[in-house]
């Protein structure tokens, strides 16, 4: 394992060589899901894992499977933590993954093709989410376009502590092939995570001076349901799709309700 440091990027070794790739993963107690992620990313010249002091053997498992491991005990928030990992990578082209994601065969072929002759600085891929035992193919769960492959000289992760995004100089090009997201967490743990996320979102909105009223509280969940369940055909994903969309609607309601609570607390002072 290494300390917190970056290394000099390496360039293609000869004419016709494709751009070398660093697959970058940030983790915290992800041993149960990591092996499949590492296996799917084995085509990359480097796999870099930035671990946040896991206690379940995550770092040891990664090192055993050939990954370079850096320990970053201080949690910076999702955006800054991912950017730290990007900057620590050996190569300028990076593929950012979560431990519970896998690269499909078709997506791997697409990535290798663009690295052989990059026509853009950033690429987005459709993420396919497995929820309540079903791969979601409609609604909010698909295609869930995710910008994960980019040249770090022209793109970077935002500083957002949650719902972070990649900021690019030019628009991203879309790739063929799914990024498979197969979370092993229970529905209860998923709901707990959503509760934390909506709290963080409300706090960020509050600090940015945004306000919420009854219009957002009432209209946002309903409009979200119409968009994803009917217009985006979420009903075709059965009960799993319905639950997934309803949770998203509840998240919208909770976010604005928490923002209103923060406003009221401030006004009482």
C-alpha positions as CSV (number, residue, x, y, z in Angstrom):
1,X,0.0,0.0,0.0
2,X,1.1,3.6,-0.6
3,X,0.7,6.8,1.2
4,X,-1.1,9.8,-0.3
5,X,0.9,10.6,-3.5
6,X,0.5,11.0,-7.2
7,X,2.7,9.6,-9.9
8,X,3.9,10.9,-13.3
9,X,1.5,10.0,-16.1
10,X,2.7,7.5,-18.7
11,X,2.0,8.0,-22.4
12,X,1.4,5.4,-25.2
13,X,4.6,3.5,-26.0
14,X,4.5,3.6,-29.8
15,X,2.6,4.4,-33.0
16,X,-0.8,3.0,-33.0
17,X,-0.9,2.3,-29.3
18,X,-4.1,3.1,-27.5
19,X,-4.2,5.5,-24.7
20,X,-3.3,3.8,-21.4
21,X,-6.1,3.7,-18.9
22,X,-6.4,3.9,-15.1
23,X,-9.5,2.4,-13.6
24,X,-10.1,4.4,-10.4
25,X,-12.2,3.2,-7.4
26,X,-12.9,4.7,-4.0
27,X,-13.9,2.4,-1.3
28,X,-15.0,2.0,2.3
29,X,-15.7,-1.6,3.5
30,X,-16.5,-2.9,0.1
31,X,-14.9,-6.3,0.2
32,X,-18.1,-8.2,-0.4
33,X,-18.6,-6.6,-3.8
34,X,-15.1,-5.6,-5.0
35,X,-13.8,-8.8,-6.6
36,X,-16.3,-8.7,-9.5
37,X,-15.6,-5.0,-10.1
38,X,-11.8,-5.6,-10.2
39,X,-12.2,-8.6,-12.6
40,X,-14.3,-6.5,-15.0
41,X,-11.7,-3.7,-15.0
42,X,-8.7,-6.0,-15.5
43,X,-8.2,-4.8,-19.1
44,X,-7.0,-1.4,-17.7
45,X,-3.2,-0.7,-17.5
46,X,-3.7,0.3,-13.9
47,X,-6.4,-0.3,-11.2
48,X,-6.1,2.3,-8.5
49,X,-8.1,1.9,-5.3
50,X,-8.3,4.8,-2.8
51,X,-9.6,3.3,0.5
52,X,-11.0,5.1,3.5
53,X,-9.6,3.0,6.3
54,X,-11.7,-0.1,5.6
55,X,-11.9,-2.7,8.4
56,X,-13.2,-5.6,6.3
57,X,-10.2,-6.5,4.2
58,X,-11.1,-4.3,1.2
59,X,-7.5,-3.0,0.7
60,X,-6.0,-6.4,1.1
61,X,-8.3,-7.9,-1.4
62,X,-7.6,-5.2,-3.9
63,X,-3.8,-5.5,-3.5
64,X,-4.1,-9.3,-3.9
65,X,-5.9,-8.8,-7.2
66,X,-3.2,-6.5,-8.6
67,X,-4.6,-3.1,-7.7
68,X,-2.5,-0.2,-6.4
69,X,-3.9,0.9,-3.1
70,X,-3.7,4.3,-1.4
71,X,-5.1,4.8,2.0
72,X,-6.9,8.1,2.4
73,X,-8.3,8.1,6.0
74,X,-9.7,11.6,5.8
75,X,-13.0,11.5,4.0
76,X,-13.3,14.5,1.7
77,X,-16.8,14.0,0.4
78,X,-17.6,12.0,-2.7
79,X,-16.6,14.7,-5.3
80,X,-13.3,15.6,-3.7
81,X,-12.5,12.0,-2.8
82,X,-12.9,10.9,-6.4
83,X,-10.9,13.8,-7.7
84,X,-8.1,12.9,-5.3
85,X,-8.1,9.4,-6.8
86,X,-8.1,10.8,-10.3
87,X,-5.1,13.0,-9.6
88,X,-3.3,10.1,-8.0
89,X,-3.7,7.8,-11.1
90,X,-0.7,7.0,-13.3
91,X,-2.5,7.8,-16.6
92,X,-4.4,10.7,-17.9
93,X,-7.3,8.7,-19.2
94,X,-9.3,7.5,-16.2
95,X,-12.4,5.3,-15.8
96,X,-14.1,6.0,-12.5
97,X,-16.0,3.1,-10.9
98,X,-17.9,2.2,-7.7
99,X,-17.1,-1.1,-6.0
100,X,-20.6,-2.4,-6.8
101,X,-20.3,-1.7,-10.5
102,X,-19.2,-4.0,-13.3
103,X,-18.2,-3.3,-16.9
104,X,-20.2,-5.3,-19.4
105,X,-18.5,-7.0,-22.4
106,X,-20.0,-4.6,-24.8
107,X,-19.0,-1.6,-22.8
108,X,-15.4,-2.9,-22.5
109,X,-15.2,-3.1,-26.3
110,X,-16.5,0.4,-26.6
111,X,-13.9,1.8,-24.1
112,X,-11.1,0.0,-25.9
113,X,-12.2,1.3,-29.2
114,X,-12.3,5.0,-28.2
115,X,-9.0,4.7,-26.4
116,X,-7.4,3.6,-29.6
117,X,-8.5,6.8,-31.3
118,X,-10.2,9.3,-28.9
119,X,-12.6,11.6,-30.7
120,X,-13.7,13.4,-27.5
121,X,-12.4,14.3,-24.1
122,X,-15.1,12.6,-22.1
123,X,-17.5,9.7,-22.5
124,X,-20.8,8.7,-20.8
125,X,-22.2,5.2,-20.5
126,X,-25.7,3.9,-19.7
127,X,-25.8,2.5,-16.2
128,X,-28.2,-0.4,-15.6
129,X,-29.4,-0.7,-12.0
130,X,-30.4,-3.9,-10.3
131,X,-33.1,-3.2,-7.7
132,X,-35.1,-5.6,-5.7
133,X,-33.8,-8.5,-7.7
134,X,-34.6,-7.0,-11.1
135,X,-32.6,-5.2,-13.8
136,X,-34.4,-1.9,-14.4
137,X,-34.7,-1.0,-18.1
138,X,-37.0,2.0,-17.9
139,X,-38.0,4.9,-15.7
140,X,-35.4,6.5,-13.5
141,X,-33.3,3.3,-13.4
142,X,-32.2,3.3,-17.1
143,X,-30.3,4.4,-19.1
144,X,-29.1,6.5,-16.1
145,X,-26.3,8.1,-18.3
146,X,-23.1,8.3,-16.2
147,X,-20.0,10.2,-17.3
148,X,-17.1,8.0,-16.1
149,X,-14.5,7.9,-18.8
150,X,-12.5,11.0,-19.4
151,X,-9.1,12.7,-20.0
152,X,-8.3,14.3,-16.7
153,X,-6.4,17.1,-18.4
154,X,-9.8,18.4,-19.7
155,X,-12.3,17.2,-17.0
156,X,-12.6,16.8,-13.3
157,X,-15.0,15.8,-10.5
158,X,-17.0,18.6,-8.9
159,X,-16.4,19.4,-5.2
160,X,-20.0,18.3,-4.3
161,X,-20.0,16.1,-1.2
162,X,-23.0,14.1,-2.6
163,X,-24.5,13.8,-6.1
164,X,-21.1,14.8,-7.5
165,X,-20.6,15.2,-11.3
166,X,-17.8,15.4,-13.8
167,X,-17.2,18.9,-15.1
168,X,-15.9,18.9,-18.7
169,X,-14.6,21.5,-21.2
170,X,-16.6,19.9,-24.0
171,X,-19.8,17.8,-24.2
172,X,-19.5,14.0,-23.5
173,X,-20.0,11.4,-26.2
174,X,-22.2,8.4,-25.4
175,X,-20.8,4.9,-25.5
176,X,-22.6,1.6,-26.2
177,X,-22.7,-1.1,-23.6
178,X,-24.0,-1.1,-20.0
179,X,-22.3,-0.2,-16.8
180,X,-23.9,-2.8,-14.5
181,X,-24.8,-1.5,-11.0
182,X,-25.6,-4.5,-8.7
183,X,-25.8,-3.2,-5.2
184,X,-26.1,-5.9,-2.5
185,X,-27.6,-3.6,0.0
186,X,-31.0,-4.4,1.5
187,X,-34.0,-2.1,0.9
188,X,-33.7,-0.9,4.5
189,X,-30.1,0.2,4.0
190,X,-31.0,1.8,0.7
191,X,-33.6,3.9,2.4
192,X,-31.2,4.9,5.1
193,X,-28.7,6.0,2.5
194,X,-31.4,8.0,0.7
195,X,-32.3,9.7,4.0
196,X,-28.7,10.8,4.5
197,X,-28.5,12.0,0.9
198,X,-31.6,14.2,1.1
199,X,-30.3,15.7,4.4
200,X,-27.0,16.6,2.7
201,X,-28.9,18.0,-0.4
202,X,-31.1,20.2,1.8
203,X,-28.1,21.5,3.7
204,X,-26.3,22.4,0.5
205,X,-29.3,24.1,-0.9
206,X,-29.8,26.1,2.3
207,X,-26.1,27.2,2.3
208,X,-26.6,28.3,-1.3
209,X,-29.5,30.5,-0.3
210,X,-32.2,28.5,-2.0
211,X,-35.7,28.3,-0.5
212,X,-38.6,25.9,-0.7
213,X,-42.3,26.6,-0.6
214,X,-45.5,24.6,-0.8
215,X,-45.2,24.5,-4.6
216,X,-42.0,22.5,-4.6
217,X,-43.2,20.4,-1.7
218,X,-46.4,19.3,-3.5
219,X,-45.6,19.5,-7.2
220,X,-42.1,18.1,-7.4
221,X,-42.9,14.5,-6.3
222,X,-46.0,14.3,-8.6
223,X,-44.2,15.7,-11.6
224,X,-41.3,13.3,-11.0
225,X,-43.7,10.3,-10.9
226,X,-45.4,11.3,-14.1
227,X,-42.1,11.7,-15.9
228,X,-40.5,8.4,-14.8
229,X,-43.5,6.1,-14.4
230,X,-45.5,7.1,-17.5
231,X,-43.3,9.1,-19.9
232,X,-40.2,7.0,-19.3
233,X,-42.2,3.8,-19.2
234,X,-41.3,2.9,-15.6
235,X,-44.4,0.8,-15.3
236,X,-42.8,-1.8,-17.6
237,X,-40.3,-2.7,-14.8
238,X,-43.1,-4.1,-12.6
239,X,-43.2,-3.7,-8.8
240,X,-39.4,-3.1,-8.6
241,X,-39.7,-0.2,-11.0
242,X,-42.7,1.3,-9.1
243,X,-40.9,1.1,-5.7
244,X,-37.7,2.6,-7.2
245,X,-39.6,5.6,-8.7
246,X,-41.8,6.1,-5.6
247,X,-38.6,6.3,-3.4
248,X,-37.3,8.9,-5.8
249,X,-40.5,10.9,-5.4
250,X,-40.3,10.6,-1.6
251,X,-36.7,11.8,-1.8
252,X,-37.8,14.9,-3.7
253,X,-40.5,15.6,-1.0
254,X,-38.0,15.0,1.9
255,X,-35.4,17.2,0.4
256,X,-37.7,20.2,0.2
257,X,-39.3,19.4,3.6
258,X,-35.9,19.4,5.2
259,X,-35.0,22.6,3.4
260,X,-38.2,24.2,4.8
261,X,-37.3,23.0,8.3
262,X,-33.9,24.6,8.0
263,X,-35.5,27.9,6.8
264,X,-37.9,27.8,9.7
265,X,-35.1,27.2,12.2
266,X,-33.2,30.1,10.9
267,X,-36.2,32.4,11.0
268,X,-36.9,31.6,14.6
269,X,-33.4,32.7,15.6
